[in-house]
Amino acid sequence: MSARNQAEPSPDSIARFNRRRLAAEEGARALADVERQAIDVRKNMARLRELRETKEAADAILRASLPVPSPKKRRSKLAR
């Protein structure tokens, strides 16, 4: 190898370096995007869980405040 080859990278090596750099940048952006989406999903799940628990508590209070229906008496078949 001559001193020129060591001092100046070849066009192929420059292109290869640029492709690797761009792939690494895109990978980092993709990971950040996935993490952001996961955070958004967890926030939405927490919001929906809170709404469901609030509704269940309100339903339980409503059921407790209603009078208990008396069981209906069954007529026997022979009593007709």
VENPETA-V787809 format. One record per residue. N is the residue number from 0. SS is DSSP state (hx for helix, st for strand, lp for the rest). D_FIRST is the distance of its C-alpha to the first C-alpha in whole Angstrom. Layout:
n:N ss:SS d_first:D_FIRST
n:N ss:SS d_first:D_FIRST
This chain:
n:0 ss:lp d_first:0
n:1 ss:lp d_first:4
n:2 ss:hx d_first:7
n:3 ss:hx d_first:8
n:4 ss:hx d_first:6
n:5 ss:hx d_first:7
n:6 ss:hx d_first:11
n:7 ss:lp d_first:12
n:8 ss:lp d_first:12
n:9 ss:lp d_first:13
n:10 ss:hx d_first:16
n:11 ss:hx d_first:16
n:12 ss:hx d_first:15
n:13 ss:hx d_first:18
n:14 ss:hx d_first:20
n:15 ss:hx d_first:20
n:16 ss:hx d_first:20
n:17 ss:hx d_first:23
n:18 ss:hx d_first:25
n:19 ss:hx d_first:25
n:20 ss:hx d_first:26
n:21 ss:hx d_first:29
n:22 ss:hx d_first:30
n:23 ss:hx d_first:30
n:24 ss:hx d_first:32
n:25 ss:hx d_first:34
n:26 ss:hx d_first:35
n:27 ss:hx d_first:36
n:28 ss:hx d_first:38
n:29 ss:hx d_first:40
n:30 ss:hx d_first:40
n:31 ss:hx d_first:42
n:32 ss:hx d_first:44
n:33 ss:hx d_first:45
n:34 ss:hx d_first:46
n:35 ss:hx d_first:48
n:36 ss:hx d_first:50
n:37 ss:hx d_first:51
n:38 ss:hx d_first:52
n:39 ss:hx d_first:54
n:40 ss:hx d_first:56
n:41 ss:hx d_first:57
n:42 ss:hx d_first:59
n:43 ss:hx d_first:60
n:44 ss:hx d_first:61
n:45 ss:hx d_first:63
n:46 ss:hx d_first:65
n:47 ss:hx d_first:66
n:48 ss:hx d_first:67
n:49 ss:hx d_first:69
n:50 ss:hx d_first:71
n:51 ss:hx d_first:72
n:52 ss:hx d_first:73
n:53 ss:hx d_first:75
n:54 ss:hx d_first:76
n:55 ss:hx d_first:77
n:56 ss:hx d_first:79
n:57 ss:hx d_first:81
n:58 ss:hx d_first:82
n:59 ss:hx d_first:83
n:60 ss:hx d_first:85
n:61 ss:hx d_first:87
n:62 ss:hx d_first:88
n:63 ss:hx d_first:89
n:64 ss:hx d_first:91
n:65 ss:lp d_first:93
n:66 ss:lp d_first:96
n:67 ss:lp d_first:95
n:68 ss:lp d_first:97
n:69 ss:lp d_first:100
n:70 ss:lp d_first:99
n:71 ss:lp d_first:101
n:72 ss:lp d_first:104
n:73 ss:lp d_first:104
n:74 ss:lp d_first:107
n:75 ss:lp d_first:108
n:76 ss:hx d_first:108
n:77 ss:hx d_first:112
n:78 ss:hx d_first:113
n:79 ss:lp d_first:113
